[in-house]
Amino acid sequence: LYFSAQEGFLNFYHIKDQQYEIKICADISQPISSLLFSPDYTSLLLVTDQGTVYSYRPVHSGEAVKLLDTSSSCFLAADFLTPGNNYCVSVTISGEVQVWSLEDGTFLSKLSLGIEVQVT
């Protein structure tokens, strides 16, 4: 079980029977607003409410890698663009949908919806 709180730590709870072990996997020093697994569960996106997206690969147990930083208070959410694990899509309050490469954080494309967006 992966869990994050306002402190910006990604925690892993290994639960077996009635025993558990807690491990801090990454410290990104920003409150994490959402955690999203890739469709094949090999990558985890860590999305902050400040517009930064990190990638964490549980199998590699390394550090979280900053993929993109929209540096926008208008940033709402991000998710994997399927099929595959190569791209992510983000959306802003102003209705701009953006596509990013997960390999290096390169901005690839955008589409304006022409309306404000809300996360419900």
C-alpha positions as CSV (number, residue, x, y, z in Angstrom):
1,L,0.0,0.0,0.0
2,Y,1.4,3.4,-1.0
3,F,0.4,6.4,0.9
4,S,1.2,10.1,1.1
5,A,0.3,12.9,3.5
6,Q,0.7,16.7,3.4
7,E,4.4,16.4,4.4
8,G,5.4,15.3,0.8
9,F,6.6,11.8,1.7
10,L,5.7,8.8,-0.3
11,N,5.3,5.9,2.2
12,F,5.0,2.2,1.5
13,Y,3.1,0.0,3.9
14,H,4.0,-3.7,3.5
15,I,1.2,-5.6,5.2
16,K,1.4,-9.3,5.8
17,D,-1.1,-11.1,8.1
18,Q,-1.3,-8.8,11.2
19,Q,2.2,-7.4,10.8
20,Y,3.2,-4.3,8.8
21,E,6.3,-2.4,8.0
22,I,6.5,1.2,7.0
23,K,9.2,2.5,4.6
24,I,9.6,6.1,3.3
25,C,10.2,5.8,-0.4
26,A,10.6,9.4,-1.5
27,D,10.7,12.9,-0.1
28,I,9.6,15.5,-2.6
29,S,9.1,18.3,-0.1
30,Q,5.7,19.3,-1.5
31,P,2.3,18.2,-0.5
32,I,1.2,15.3,-2.8
33,S,-2.3,15.7,-4.1
34,S,-2.6,12.4,-5.9
35,L,-0.9,9.1,-6.6
36,L,-1.6,7.3,-9.9
37,F,-0.3,3.9,-10.9
38,S,0.4,3.2,-14.6
39,P,-1.8,0.7,-16.3
40,D,0.8,-2.1,-15.9
41,Y,1.6,-0.9,-12.3
42,T,5.3,-0.4,-13.0
43,S,5.3,3.4,-12.4
44,L,3.7,5.7,-10.0
45,L,2.9,9.4,-10.7
46,L,3.1,11.7,-7.8
47,V,1.2,14.9,-8.5
48,T,1.5,18.0,-6.3
49,D,-1.1,20.7,-6.1
50,Q,1.7,23.1,-7.1
51,G,1.9,21.6,-10.6
52,T,4.9,19.3,-10.3
53,V,4.7,15.7,-11.4
54,Y,7.2,13.1,-10.3
55,S,7.7,9.5,-11.4
56,Y,8.5,6.7,-9.0
57,R,9.3,3.1,-10.0
58,P,8.6,0.8,-7.1
59,V,10.7,-2.1,-8.6
60,H,13.8,0.1,-8.8
61,S,13.2,1.6,-5.3
62,G,15.1,4.7,-6.3
63,E,14.3,8.4,-5.9
64,A,11.3,10.1,-7.3
65,V,12.2,11.8,-10.6
66,K,10.8,15.2,-11.4
67,L,9.1,14.9,-14.8
68,L,7.5,18.2,-15.2
69,D,6.9,21.4,-13.4
70,T,4.0,23.5,-14.7
71,S,4.6,26.0,-11.9
72,S,1.0,27.0,-12.2
73,S,-1.5,27.6,-9.5
74,C,-4.1,26.7,-12.2
75,F,-2.8,23.1,-12.4
76,L,-5.6,20.6,-11.5
77,A,-4.6,17.0,-12.2
78,A,-2.4,14.6,-14.3
79,D,-2.8,11.0,-15.3
80,F,-1.2,8.4,-17.6
81,L,-2.2,8.6,-21.3
82,T,-2.9,5.0,-22.3
83,P,-2.2,2.6,-23.8
84,G,1.4,2.4,-22.5
85,N,3.4,4.3,-19.9
86,N,5.2,6.8,-22.2
87,Y,3.0,9.8,-21.8
88,C,1.0,11.8,-19.3
89,V,-1.8,14.3,-19.7
90,S,-2.4,17.2,-17.4
91,V,-5.3,19.7,-17.2
92,T,-5.4,23.3,-15.9
93,I,-8.4,25.3,-14.4
94,S,-8.5,27.3,-17.7
95,G,-9.3,24.1,-19.6
96,E,-5.9,23.5,-21.2
97,V,-5.1,19.8,-21.7
98,Q,-1.4,19.2,-22.1
99,V,0.5,16.0,-23.1
100,W,4.0,15.3,-21.7
101,S,6.6,12.7,-22.3
102,L,7.3,10.6,-19.2
103,E,10.7,9.7,-20.4
104,D,12.2,13.2,-20.0
105,G,9.3,15.6,-19.2
106,T,9.2,17.1,-22.6
107,F,6.0,19.1,-23.4
108,L,4.5,17.6,-26.6
109,S,1.1,19.1,-27.2
110,K,-1.9,21.0,-25.9
111,L,-5.6,21.5,-26.5
112,S,-7.7,24.3,-25.2
113,L,-11.2,23.2,-24.2
114,G,-12.4,26.8,-24.1
115,I,-14.0,26.4,-20.7
116,E,-13.0,26.4,-17.1
117,V,-12.5,22.9,-15.6
118,Q,-13.2,21.6,-12.1
119,V,-12.2,18.4,-10.4
120,T,-15.0,16.7,-8.6
